[in-house]
Amino acid sequence: MIQPLVSVIMPVYNAERFVAEAIESVLKQGIEAIEIICIDDGSTDQSAAIVQSFGSVVRYYRQENQGPAAARNKAFSYIRSPFVTFLDNDDLFPSNKLTQQLALFDQNPALDVVFGKTQYVFLDGSNPERFHFPDQTQTVWNILLGAGLFRTEVFRRIGLFNEALKIGEDLDWYNRAKEQGVTIQTTDDVMLLYRHHGNNYTRDQELVKSTLLKAIKYSLDRRRNEAGVRQLPQFADFRQSTNADTQ
């Protein structure tokens, strides 16, 4: 068995329309030593059958519906690789994403994370003004997990995702990483194709605003009380629990 170099974590929830294309975009990366870990978050459509139709190239596990943060955290029970990235079940990787990001790690072994840009794809043909980002570095909501490649070890240091957040757990994790001095490099290359459609959580602008404020509050609270970070799920907690339901 080939030891994987990169693990791709994909939470899946009622994604029968999109999930096959998402998985195929990972398989087209041109890297043999890759593992895809799909955590089915209680889907009630044909998502499970579609994911399992890919056979052994995808490791499939199921849990009761708990949200994407919990699904990502559960996947850390199964990771075997030194690098990890994430892909939502309705998004896509550009064909050269992983090779480009791995090359940057080779050039600078001190890096913990490499982030690229996100290209928004509007399936209805629109392009709302609020999604025009002239300077991505000034837009906190562009810190999307799928645009990054991470050393798996960094999650042992920072902890996993805050399961209390329905969305925005990526921003919350990024804030914690910056607070603790994680070494992050950014690149102008597109590393994620974010497909915008009627079922995206981010269409609910009130939820987006409240989550953003909550993530900022968490960050301020942590700066007042550094012990707060340790209350979040830790990598080791999930490595010790591997008895998942695979049906």
C-alpha positions, -999 to +999 in steps of 0.1 A: +000+000+000+013+034-010+017+058+020-003+089+011+014+122+008-018+143+009-052+136+025-082+154+012-110+157+037-145+161+022-176+165+044-206+153+024-243+162+030-270+158+004-247+165-024-258+141-051-258+169-077-221+179-071-201+153-052-189+132-081-174+162-099-157+172-066-141+138-062-131+137-098-113+171-095-092+155-067-084+124-088-072+147-116-044+162-095-018+138-110-006+127-076-007+089-070+000+091-032-033+108-023-062+097-001-098+111-001-116+108+032-154+114+028-174+119+060-211+116+052-228+139+076-262+121+076-271+125+039-307+114+030-302+115-008-280+094-031-247+109-019-236+077-002-241+055-033-223+081-055-193+083-032-190+046-027-192+040-065-156+053-067-145+022-048-113+020-028-099+054-040-123+070-015-124+062+022-161+066+032-174+070+067-208+081+080-220+100+110-253+114+122-258+150+111-235+173+132-223+199+107-192+203+085-168+212+114-176+179+132-173+160+100-138+175+093-128+168+129-139+131+126-118+127+095-086+134+115-092+099+130-081+084+097-054+107+083-021+089+074-004+117+055+020+146+063-002+170+043-039+177+044-064+198+026-101+202+024-128+203-003-165+209+002-187+185-016-198+211-041-165+228-049-136+219-072-098+218-072-080+233-102-060+206-119-026+219-107-035+229-071-016+202-052+015+200-073+019+238-071+014+240-034+036+210-026+064+227-047+062+257-024+066+235+006+097+219-010+111+254-016+105+265+020+104+235+045+096+260+073+061+266+060+031+254+078+003+264+054+001+276+018-030+295+007-040+304-028-068+325-043-104+314-047-123+317-080-161+321-075-182+302-101-218+313-102-239+284-115-269+307-123-247+329-145-248+359-121-219+377-104-233+398-075-213+430-067-206+418-032-184+390-047-161+414-065-128+413-046-102+437-060-078+429-032-082+395-017-059+401+012-084+426+026-113+402+025-114+378+055-141+356+040-117+345+013-097+324+038-114+292+026-100+259+037-101+244+002-077+271-011-050+259+014-026+230+019-016+223+055+010+203+072-010+178+092+012+185+122-001+221+125-035+207+137-018+191+166-005+225+176-035+246+169-063+221+175-092+212+153-124+231+142-149+247+165-180+226+162-202+253+177-200+273+144-224+263+116-202+282+092-171+302+096-151+275+113-124+281+087-121+317+097-120+308+134-092+283+128-073+308+107-076+334+135-062+309+160-034+299+136-023+335+132-025+341+170-002+312+176+024+322+149+017+296+123+039+302+092+016+309+063+025+317+027+000+331+001+001+328-036-017+346-064-026+314-081-062+301-080-063+270-057-101+266-053-131+268-075-160+278-052-193+270-068-221+293-057-256+280-059-290+281-042-280+257-013-248+275-001-249+285+035-232+317+025-264+329+008-278+336+042-263+370+048-276+373+083-259+340+093-227+351+076-226+384+095-235+368+129-208+341+124-182+367+114-189+386+146-188+354+166-154+345+152-141+379+160-154+377+196-138+343+200-105+357+189-108+386+213-117+363+242-087+340+235-064+370+237-078+377+271-076+340+281-050+320+263-063+288+279-094+291+257-077+275+227-072+243+247-109+239+252-115+232+216-113+196+200-077+185+198-060+163+171-051+136+196-087+133+207-097+121+173-066+099+167-077+078+197-112+072+183-114+053+151-146+031+155-167+050+129-198+037+113-188+029+077-223+021+064 
